[in-house]
Amino acid sequence: MAKKKVTQQRSTKSQRPTLALIAHDGKKAQMVAFVKDNYKWLEEFDLIATSTTGQLVAEAGLPVKRVLSGPMGGDAQIASSVAVGACQGVVFLRDPLGMHPHDPDISSLLRICDVHNVPLATNLASAMLLIRGLRRTK
């Protein structure tokens, strides 16, 4: 059976790329610093984030669409956005040494990014490269 090709399209209401921001508890301070250090660049994106991360992003002054917290299904919601072409990049500052009750959702998000060839940054260095690259593809 032939594989059906799904084309990725940005939201019709905005031609700006959508970037997801997620940070585990032990990485939230790094995410806040990343947002503050890259505020001007991040203004050029439509942002979505898991609940607490989104709250911190909003407190830093950027508009952000918040989804559920990661353990309550937020990682799965963002994976869904990636799968349907509504999210063009993911910055996920995860704690690789911690145990997380929602590890299956985390693994699913990582896999969905790979399947749909959507850039995924899991540390600050790759996050910088990701936002620079997405800005150039507008």
Biotite code that builds the C-alpha atoms (Angstrom):
import biotite.structure as struc

atoms = struc.array([
    struc.Atom([0.000, 0.000, 0.000], chain_id="A", res_id=1, res_name="MET", atom_name="CA", element="C"),
    struc.Atom([1.379, 3.429, -0.972], chain_id="A", res_id=2, res_name="ALA", atom_name="CA", element="C"),
    struc.Atom([2.250, 5.789, 1.829], chain_id="A", res_id=3, res_name="LYS", atom_name="CA", element="C"),
    struc.Atom([0.081, 8.892, 1.872], chain_id="A", res_id=4, res_name="LYS", atom_name="CA", element="C"),
    struc.Atom([2.143, 12.069, 1.878], chain_id="A", res_id=5, res_name="LYS", atom_name="CA", element="C"),
    struc.Atom([0.987, 14.738, 4.307], chain_id="A", res_id=6, res_name="VAL", atom_name="CA", element="C"),
    struc.Atom([2.056, 18.263, 3.499], chain_id="A", res_id=7, res_name="THR", atom_name="CA", element="C"),
    struc.Atom([2.907, 20.504, 6.385], chain_id="A", res_id=8, res_name="GLN", atom_name="CA", element="C"),
    struc.Atom([1.180, 23.844, 6.357], chain_id="A", res_id=9, res_name="GLN", atom_name="CA", element="C"),
    struc.Atom([1.378, 26.768, 8.693], chain_id="A", res_id=10, res_name="ARG", atom_name="CA", element="C"),
    struc.Atom([-1.757, 28.160, 10.206], chain_id="A", res_id=11, res_name="SER", atom_name="CA", element="C"),
    struc.Atom([-3.714, 30.303, 7.765], chain_id="A", res_id=12, res_name="THR", atom_name="CA", element="C"),
    struc.Atom([-4.139, 33.042, 10.355], chain_id="A", res_id=13, res_name="LYS", atom_name="CA", element="C"),
    struc.Atom([-0.386, 33.607, 10.644], chain_id="A", res_id=14, res_name="SER", atom_name="CA", element="C"),
    struc.Atom([2.545, 33.149, 8.325], chain_id="A", res_id=15, res_name="GLN", atom_name="CA", element="C"),
    struc.Atom([4.930, 33.141, 11.268], chain_id="A", res_id=16, res_name="ARG", atom_name="CA", element="C"),
    struc.Atom([6.470, 29.819, 12.244], chain_id="A", res_id=17, res_name="PRO", atom_name="CA", element="C"),
    struc.Atom([5.146, 28.214, 15.403], chain_id="A", res_id=18, res_name="THR", atom_name="CA", element="C"),
    struc.Atom([7.683, 27.205, 18.030], chain_id="A", res_id=19, res_name="LEU", atom_name="CA", element="C"),
    struc.Atom([6.906, 24.998, 21.023], chain_id="A", res_id=20, res_name="ALA", atom_name="CA", element="C"),
    struc.Atom([8.692, 25.637, 24.320], chain_id="A", res_id=21, res_name="LEU", atom_name="CA", element="C"),
    struc.Atom([8.852, 22.935, 26.989], chain_id="A", res_id=22, res_name="ILE", atom_name="CA", element="C"),
    struc.Atom([11.078, 22.696, 30.059], chain_id="A", res_id=23, res_name="ALA", atom_name="CA", element="C"),
    struc.Atom([11.244, 20.161, 32.833], chain_id="A", res_id=24, res_name="HIS", atom_name="CA", element="C"),
    struc.Atom([11.202, 21.588, 36.354], chain_id="A", res_id=25, res_name="ASP", atom_name="CA", element="C"),
    struc.Atom([14.982, 21.425, 36.720], chain_id="A", res_id=26, res_name="GLY", atom_name="CA", element="C"),
    struc.Atom([15.411, 23.345, 33.450], chain_id="A", res_id=27, res_name="LYS", atom_name="CA", element="C"),
    struc.Atom([12.788, 26.073, 33.836], chain_id="A", res_id=28, res_name="LYS", atom_name="CA", element="C"),
    struc.Atom([15.331, 28.671, 34.979], chain_id="A", res_id=29, res_name="ALA", atom_name="CA", element="C"),
    struc.Atom([17.377, 27.946, 31.840], chain_id="A", res_id=30, res_name="GLN", atom_name="CA", element="C"),
    struc.Atom([14.243, 28.371, 29.703], chain_id="A", res_id=31, res_name="MET", atom_name="CA", element="C"),
    struc.Atom([13.465, 31.729, 31.315], chain_id="A", res_id=32, res_name="VAL", atom_name="CA", element="C"),
    struc.Atom([17.036, 32.884, 30.674], chain_id="A", res_id=33, res_name="ALA", atom_name="CA", element="C"),
    struc.Atom([16.814, 31.627, 27.066], chain_id="A", res_id=34, res_name="PHE", atom_name="CA", element="C"),
    struc.Atom([13.560, 33.529, 26.525], chain_id="A", res_id=35, res_name="VAL", atom_name="CA", element="C"),
    struc.Atom([14.940, 36.739, 28.022], chain_id="A", res_id=36, res_name="LYS", atom_name="CA", element="C"),
    struc.Atom([18.223, 36.478, 26.097], chain_id="A", res_id=37, res_name="ASP", atom_name="CA", element="C"),
    struc.Atom([16.409, 35.842, 22.802], chain_id="A", res_id=38, res_name="ASN", atom_name="CA", element="C"),
    struc.Atom([13.292, 37.932, 23.345], chain_id="A", res_id=39, res_name="TYR", atom_name="CA", element="C"),
    struc.Atom([13.576, 39.911, 20.085], chain_id="A", res_id=40, res_name="LYS", atom_name="CA", element="C"),
    struc.Atom([14.006, 36.756, 18.017], chain_id="A", res_id=41, res_name="TRP", atom_name="CA", element="C"),
    struc.Atom([11.225, 34.883, 19.794], chain_id="A", res_id=42, res_name="LEU", atom_name="CA", element="C"),
    struc.Atom([8.814, 37.761, 19.098], chain_id="A", res_id=43, res_name="GLU", atom_name="CA", element="C"),
    struc.Atom([8.902, 36.614, 15.470], chain_id="A", res_id=44, res_name="GLU", atom_name="CA", element="C"),
    struc.Atom([7.296, 33.258, 16.330], chain_id="A", res_id=45, res_name="PHE", atom_name="CA", element="C"),
    struc.Atom([3.870, 32.106, 17.377], chain_id="A", res_id=46, res_name="ASP", atom_name="CA", element="C"),
    struc.Atom([4.695, 30.357, 20.647], chain_id="A", res_id=47, res_name="LEU", atom_name="CA", element="C"),
    struc.Atom([3.022, 27.384, 22.290], chain_id="A", res_id=48, res_name="ILE", atom_name="CA", element="C"),
    struc.Atom([4.141, 25.877, 25.570], chain_id="A", res_id=49, res_name="ALA", atom_name="CA", element="C"),
    struc.Atom([3.186, 23.445, 28.257], chain_id="A", res_id=50, res_name="THR", atom_name="CA", element="C"),
    struc.Atom([1.353, 25.029, 31.174], chain_id="A", res_id=51, res_name="SER", atom_name="CA", element="C"),
    struc.Atom([3.996, 26.129, 33.683], chain_id="A", res_id=52, res_name="THR", atom_name="CA", element="C"),
    struc.Atom([6.605, 26.837, 31.022], chain_id="A", res_id=53, res_name="THR", atom_name="CA", element="C"),
    struc.Atom([4.015, 28.929, 29.193], chain_id="A", res_id=54, res_name="GLY", atom_name="CA", element="C"),
    struc.Atom([3.233, 30.862, 32.338], chain_id="A", res_id=55, res_name="GLN", atom_name="CA", element="C"),
    struc.Atom([6.929, 31.704, 32.745], chain_id="A", res_id=56, res_name="LEU", atom_name="CA", element="C"),
    struc.Atom([7.202, 32.731, 29.083], chain_id="A", res_id=57, res_name="VAL", atom_name="CA", element="C"),
    struc.Atom([4.141, 34.971, 29.469], chain_id="A", res_id=58, res_name="ALA", atom_name="CA", element="C"),
    struc.Atom([5.611, 36.507, 32.631], chain_id="A", res_id=59, res_name="GLU", atom_name="CA", element="C"),
    struc.Atom([8.725, 37.320, 30.577], chain_id="A", res_id=60, res_name="ALA", atom_name="CA", element="C"),
    struc.Atom([6.439, 39.344, 28.289], chain_id="A", res_id=61, res_name="GLY", atom_name="CA", element="C"),
    struc.Atom([5.854, 37.129, 25.249], chain_id="A", res_id=62, res_name="LEU", atom_name="CA", element="C"),
    struc.Atom([2.422, 36.027, 24.068], chain_id="A", res_id=63, res_name="PRO", atom_name="CA", element="C"),
    struc.Atom([2.100, 32.250, 24.241], chain_id="A", res_id=64, res_name="VAL", atom_name="CA", element="C"),
    struc.Atom([-0.631, 29.680, 23.782], chain_id="A", res_id=65, res_name="LYS", atom_name="CA", element="C"),
    struc.Atom([-0.582, 27.391, 26.807], chain_id="A", res_id=66, res_name="ARG", atom_name="CA", element="C"),
    struc.Atom([-1.554, 23.728, 26.653], chain_id="A", res_id=67, res_name="VAL", atom_name="CA", element="C"),
    struc.Atom([-1.812, 21.240, 29.504], chain_id="A", res_id=68, res_name="LEU", atom_name="CA", element="C"),
    struc.Atom([1.170, 20.500, 31.721], chain_id="A", res_id=69, res_name="SER", atom_name="CA", element="C"),
    struc.Atom([3.442, 17.728, 30.442], chain_id="A", res_id=70, res_name="GLY", atom_name="CA", element="C"),
    struc.Atom([2.287, 15.017, 32.865], chain_id="A", res_id=71, res_name="PRO", atom_name="CA", element="C"),
    struc.Atom([-1.356, 15.889, 32.165], chain_id="A", res_id=72, res_name="MET", atom_name="CA", element="C"),
    struc.Atom([-1.009, 15.517, 28.376], chain_id="A", res_id=73, res_name="GLY", atom_name="CA", element="C"),
    struc.Atom([0.702, 18.723, 27.252], chain_id="A", res_id=74, res_name="GLY", atom_name="CA", element="C"),
    struc.Atom([3.607, 16.896, 25.613], chain_id="A", res_id=75, res_name="ASP", atom_name="CA", element="C"),
    struc.Atom([1.068, 14.820, 23.679], chain_id="A", res_id=76, res_name="ALA", atom_name="CA", element="C"),
    struc.Atom([-0.807, 17.976, 22.633], chain_id="A", res_id=77, res_name="GLN", atom_name="CA", element="C"),
    struc.Atom([2.389, 19.489, 21.268], chain_id="A", res_id=78, res_name="ILE", atom_name="CA", element="C"),
    struc.Atom([3.228, 16.204, 19.511], chain_id="A", res_id=79, res_name="ALA", atom_name="CA", element="C"),
    struc.Atom([-0.188, 16.412, 17.861], chain_id="A", res_id=80, res_name="SER", atom_name="CA", element="C"),
    struc.Atom([0.555, 19.958, 16.672], chain_id="A", res_id=81, res_name="SER", atom_name="CA", element="C"),
    struc.Atom([3.820, 18.735, 15.189], chain_id="A", res_id=82, res_name="VAL", atom_name="CA", element="C"),
    struc.Atom([2.104, 15.782, 13.489], chain_id="A", res_id=83, res_name="ALA", atom_name="CA", element="C"),
    struc.Atom([-0.488, 17.957, 11.741], chain_id="A", res_id=84, res_name="VAL", atom_name="CA", element="C"),
    struc.Atom([2.072, 20.542, 10.596], chain_id="A", res_id=85, res_name="GLY", atom_name="CA", element="C"),
    struc.Atom([0.961, 23.278, 12.984], chain_id="A", res_id=86, res_name="ALA", atom_name="CA", element="C"),
    struc.Atom([4.329, 23.478, 14.781], chain_id="A", res_id=87, res_name="CYS", atom_name="CA", element="C"),
    struc.Atom([7.593, 24.000, 12.908], chain_id="A", res_id=88, res_name="GLN", atom_name="CA", element="C"),
    struc.Atom([10.065, 23.556, 15.784], chain_id="A", res_id=89, res_name="GLY", atom_name="CA", element="C"),
    struc.Atom([10.344, 22.372, 19.384], chain_id="A", res_id=90, res_name="VAL", atom_name="CA", element="C"),
    struc.Atom([12.663, 23.550, 22.136], chain_id="A", res_id=91, res_name="VAL", atom_name="CA", element="C"),
    struc.Atom([12.449, 20.935, 24.882], chain_id="A", res_id=92, res_name="PHE", atom_name="CA", element="C"),
    struc.Atom([14.873, 21.569, 27.725], chain_id="A", res_id=93, res_name="LEU", atom_name="CA", element="C"),
    struc.Atom([14.533, 18.208, 29.376], chain_id="A", res_id=94, res_name="ARG", atom_name="CA", element="C"),
    struc.Atom([16.198, 16.775, 32.413], chain_id="A", res_id=95, res_name="ASP", atom_name="CA", element="C"),
    struc.Atom([17.877, 13.607, 31.135], chain_id="A", res_id=96, res_name="PRO", atom_name="CA", element="C"),
    struc.Atom([18.819, 12.503, 34.657], chain_id="A", res_id=97, res_name="LEU", atom_name="CA", element="C"),
    struc.Atom([15.370, 12.781, 36.207], chain_id="A", res_id=98, res_name="GLY", atom_name="CA", element="C"),
    struc.Atom([12.545, 10.278, 36.317], chain_id="A", res_id=99, res_name="MET", atom_name="CA", element="C"),
    struc.Atom([9.316, 11.485, 34.723], chain_id="A", res_id=100, res_name="HIS", atom_name="CA", element="C"),
    struc.Atom([5.907, 9.841, 35.083], chain_id="A", res_id=101, res_name="PRO", atom_name="CA", element="C"),
    struc.Atom([5.052, 10.872, 31.542], chain_id="A", res_id=102, res_name="HIS", atom_name="CA", element="C"),
    struc.Atom([8.123, 9.324, 29.855], chain_id="A", res_id=103, res_name="ASP", atom_name="CA", element="C"),
    struc.Atom([5.935, 7.633, 27.218], chain_id="A", res_id=104, res_name="PRO", atom_name="CA", element="C"),
    struc.Atom([4.581, 11.046, 26.148], chain_id="A", res_id=105, res_name="ASP", atom_name="CA", element="C"),
    struc.Atom([8.109, 12.473, 26.057], chain_id="A", res_id=106, res_name="ILE", atom_name="CA", element="C"),
    struc.Atom([9.320, 9.588, 23.891], chain_id="A", res_id=107, res_name="SER", atom_name="CA", element="C"),
    struc.Atom([6.311, 10.024, 21.630], chain_id="A", res_id=108, res_name="SER", atom_name="CA", element="C"),
    struc.Atom([7.052, 13.726, 21.150], chain_id="A", res_id=109, res_name="LEU", atom_name="CA", element="C"),
    struc.Atom([10.670, 12.993, 20.259], chain_id="A", res_id=110, res_name="LEU", atom_name="CA", element="C"),
    struc.Atom([9.575, 10.275, 17.825], chain_id="A", res_id=111, res_name="ARG", atom_name="CA", element="C"),
    struc.Atom([6.927, 12.481, 16.194], chain_id="A", res_id=112, res_name="ILE", atom_name="CA", element="C"),
    struc.Atom([9.517, 15.218, 15.617], chain_id="A", res_id=113, res_name="CYS", atom_name="CA", element="C"),
    struc.Atom([11.760, 12.638, 13.929], chain_id="A", res_id=114, res_name="ASP", atom_name="CA", element="C"),
    struc.Atom([8.938, 11.134, 11.857], chain_id="A", res_id=115, res_name="VAL", atom_name="CA", element="C"),
    struc.Atom([7.810, 14.546, 10.589], chain_id="A", res_id=116, res_name="HIS", atom_name="CA", element="C"),
    struc.Atom([11.321, 15.976, 10.223], chain_id="A", res_id=117, res_name="ASN", atom_name="CA", element="C"),
    struc.Atom([10.618, 18.849, 12.625], chain_id="A", res_id=118, res_name="VAL", atom_name="CA", element="C"),
    struc.Atom([13.679, 20.323, 14.337], chain_id="A", res_id=119, res_name="PRO", atom_name="CA", element="C"),
    struc.Atom([13.938, 19.534, 18.041], chain_id="A", res_id=120, res_name="LEU", atom_name="CA", element="C"),
    struc.Atom([16.391, 21.208, 20.411], chain_id="A", res_id=121, res_name="ALA", atom_name="CA", element="C"),
    struc.Atom([17.027, 19.627, 23.803], chain_id="A", res_id=122, res_name="THR", atom_name="CA", element="C"),
    struc.Atom([19.742, 21.977, 25.055], chain_id="A", res_id=123, res_name="ASN", atom_name="CA", element="C"),
    struc.Atom([20.523, 25.692, 24.854], chain_id="A", res_id=124, res_name="LEU", atom_name="CA", element="C"),
    struc.Atom([23.135, 25.417, 22.097], chain_id="A", res_id=125, res_name="ALA", atom_name="CA", element="C"),
    struc.Atom([20.794, 23.551, 19.758], chain_id="A", res_id=126, res_name="SER", atom_name="CA", element="C"),
    struc.Atom([17.916, 25.867, 20.725], chain_id="A", res_id=127, res_name="ALA", atom_name="CA", element="C"),
    struc.Atom([19.903, 28.854, 19.476], chain_id="A", res_id=128, res_name="MET", atom_name="CA", element="C"),
    struc.Atom([20.618, 27.111, 16.188], chain_id="A", res_id=129, res_name="LEU", atom_name="CA", element="C"),
    struc.Atom([16.963, 26.111, 15.840], chain_id="A", res_id=130, res_name="LEU", atom_name="CA", element="C"),
    struc.Atom([15.536, 29.617, 16.224], chain_id="A", res_id=131, res_name="ILE", atom_name="CA", element="C"),
    struc.Atom([18.172, 31.067, 13.900], chain_id="A", res_id=132, res_name="ARG", atom_name="CA", element="C"),
    struc.Atom([17.375, 28.448, 11.281], chain_id="A", res_id=133, res_name="GLY", atom_name="CA", element="C"),
    struc.Atom([13.591, 28.865, 11.512], chain_id="A", res_id=134, res_name="LEU", atom_name="CA", element="C"),
    struc.Atom([13.898, 32.646, 11.232], chain_id="A", res_id=135, res_name="ARG", atom_name="CA", element="C"),
    struc.Atom([15.682, 32.212, 7.903], chain_id="A", res_id=136, res_name="ARG", atom_name="CA", element="C"),
    struc.Atom([12.974, 29.976, 6.456], chain_id="A", res_id=137, res_name="THR", atom_name="CA", element="C"),
    struc.Atom([10.153, 32.492, 6.849], chain_id="A", res_id=138, res_name="LYS", atom_name="CA", element="C"),
])
